[in-house]
Amino acid sequence: MNANDITIGLRVRITSNGMIALVVGTPEYYNPRSKLVRIKYENSTRFEYMISNQMDPLPTEDQYPALGGSYKRPDNSV
């Protein structure tokens, strides 16, 4: 995933574990081809840094309304 396409609030799938996460920070320098991005896994309290090329954005319809999608967070989620 290109670091220029990453915005706060973007829902992404992590390729290494298949989990869905929410981008909560701006990309930080890692090396010229990839950046570190702070994420929060859905339905978890865990935050971590992920390399930008290990993330795939979810389709637009699975994004929050602020990013053009129609996703609504379930009431029982963390």
Stockholm file with secondary structure:
# STOCKHOLM 1.0

chainA/1-78         MNANDITIGLRVRITSNGMIALVVGTPEYYNPRSKLVRIKYENSTRFEYMISNQMDPLPTEDQYPALGGSYKRPDNSV
#=GR chainA/1-78 SS CCGGGCCTTCEEEETTTCCEEEECSCCEEEETTEEEEEEEETTSCCEEEEEGGGEEECCGGGSCGGGTCCCCCCTTCC
#=GC SS_cons        CCGGGCCTTCEEEETTTCCEEEECSCCEEEETTEEEEEEEETTSCCEEEEEGGGEEECCGGGSCGGGTCCCCCCTTCC
//
